[in-house]
Amino acid sequence: MEPPPSGENCERRLKEIEMKVNELAGWDPNATGSSYGRGSDFTIPAEQVNVKMVVQIAKNRVEYIGTSQRKSLPYFLDAKDEKMAKKLAAILENNIGISLRDVGLVEIPED
């Protein structure tokens, strides 16, 4: 059996474990609704949508609003648990006005 990592090897392994928002399962931000009319289907690239506000955290779901071309678009993200949902909501709140693409590059803080 291999001994647990220590020193430099341990630090290297911890850095490998750190995750960015865009590495989470389910991170592929697509608007959940359409302001273009009932039944229309559209996808707006993440670099064209900026975070406007976090609406709520409901258990493990974060609901937030993005804006693109002066339109408000509803989004949601399901996290693995409520603790992660709170971390994601904090990241979104700290990045109001930033594109979803750039938010995806933010590292999720450790506990």
N, C-alpha and C positions, 0 to 999 in steps of 0.2 A: 504494500500500500504506500502511496506517495504522500510525503509530509505536506501539510498545508503551506501555501505560499507565505513568504515573509519578506519584509523589507521592500526592495525595489520591485520584485516580482509581484508582491501584493498590490502595490500602488498601480502597476501596469494593469493588473486584472481588474481592479476597481474602475479604472478609466474605461476599460472595455465594456463594463457593465452599464455605465452611464448611458442614459437614453435621451434622445431628442424627441420632441413632440411628434415629428413626422415619422418616427419609427414605431409609434403605437399602432396596434391593431385598430382599424377603423378610422385612422387619420387619412382621410382623403376628402377634404372639405367640399361638399356639394350643398347648395342651397336646398332647403327642405320644402320650399314653396315657390310659387311663381307669381310675379306681378305682371306677367305678360298675358294673363287670361287662363281660364280654367282648362286643365288638361294639357297645357303646353309643357314641353320638356326642354330643359336647357341646362347647360353646364357652363359656368364662368370660371376660367382659370384662376387658381389661388393667388397668382401675382396681381390680379386685377380686383381683388376684394380686400378691403381694409376692415379691421375689427372696429366696430362702433360701440358695442356695449355687451356686457354679460347680463342676460335676463334673469336666469335662476340656475340653481343647482338642485336637481330633484333626484335624490339617492345617488346613483352613479352617472346621471346624465347632466351634461352642461348644455344649457340653451343660450345662444348668443346671437347677436345681430351683426351682419357685415354690410358694407356698402360698396356698391359698384355703379359707376355712372349715375350718381345721385339717387340710386334706388336702394332701399333697405331690404336686406335678404335674411330670412331666418335660417339659422344653422343649429345643429345639435351634434354632440359628441358623447358617445357612451364610453365611459372609462371602466376599468376592471372592478373598481370599488369606489365608495364614497370619498375615501381619503385621496385617491388619485384624481377624482372629479374636482375636489377642492384645489388641488395643485394646478390643474389645468385652468380652472376659472381664474386663479391668481395670475397665471401666465398671461391669459387673455386680457385681464384688467390692467396689467402692467404694460401691455402693448397696444393700447387703444390707438387707432390711426395707422397701425403697421399692417402690411399685407399678410394674408394667411400663409403665403409661401415663406415669408421671413419668420412668422411665429412658429412654423414647423421646424425651424432650425434651432429653436431655443432648447437648451438642456433642461430636463426636468430635475428639480432639486431633490436631493436625497432627504430622507426622514431626519 
